[in-house]
Amino acid sequence: MKTPKGEISDSIVALANDETLLKKMSECKSPEEVYALVEDRVGIPFEQFIAEMTIAHSYLKEMEAGLLSDDDLDAVAGGKQTKKFFDIITIF
């Protein structure tokens, strides 16, 4: 997967789809522990794993900062009519 921060291999992306594994990963105390847990799944050297996880972390943080709330999405999609807007258009 290409991101503005760099490339993330499919094996790293696949880790995000396994809720049980994510829980186990969150309990690890070091990057080495995480790597030992997923080494057979990712099939990449430790240094590359760390680099890609760093890219993924940066990418997700950046995306999270730009997330819209449900109210924001409703307003942008045009599917939400607010009383204030209704009051304005009835003037005409």
N, C-alpha and C positions, 0 to 999 in steps of 0.2 A: 504494500500500500504506500503510495507516495503522499507525503504531507508537505506543507510549506516548511516544516522543520527538518525533513529528511525522510528516508525510506524506512518502512517497518515491514519486516517479513511476514508472510501469511501465517507462519507458525506462532508468531507473537500475537497477531490479531486473533487467532483461534483460541488463545488462552482466555480471552475476555468472554467467550461463550460458555465457559464451564463454571457455573456458580459455586460448585463444591470446591473446585480447585482454587478459585479466587478467594474463598474463605480461608483455605489452608495457607495460601500465599500471604494473606493479610496477617496471619499469626506468626510469620517468620520474623526473626530478629535482625537479619542481615541479607544483603544481596546474594551472598554466597549460599545461604539457606534456601532462598527462593530458586536460585539456579539449580541447586541439587534436587529440588522438588520437581522441576520442569525440564531438566536437561534432556531426558529421553524424548520429550515431546517437541522441543524446539530444534534440536539437532544443529546448534550453532555454538561456536566457542564462547566462553564466558565474557570475553571483552566485547564481542559483537552483541551479546545478549544485553550487557549493561548499556552499551551505546544505543541500542534500539529501544530499550525500556526508558531511557532518558528522553529520547525523541518522543515516544508515546506519551510520557508524563507531561512534557512541555506542550505537546499538541492538545491533549485533553484539558489542561489548565487554560489554554488559550480559548478553546471552544467553550468551556464552562463559563468563562468571563463574558462571552457574547450570547449566552442563552437568553431566550425570551420567556417570560412567564406565560401561563395560559391566557391571562387577560391581554397581554401584549399580542399574542398570536391571534386571538379572536379579533382584536381591533385591526390588525394588519390585514387579515383575511377579508375584512369587510363584513363579516358575519355577525358583528355585534353592534347593536344600536343602543346608544346611551340616551337617557332622558334628556341630557343637555343638548345633544345633537338633535333630537326630536323637537325640542322647544325652539331651536334655532330655525329649523326648516319650516315650521308652521307659521313663522312670521311672514314668510313670502306668500 
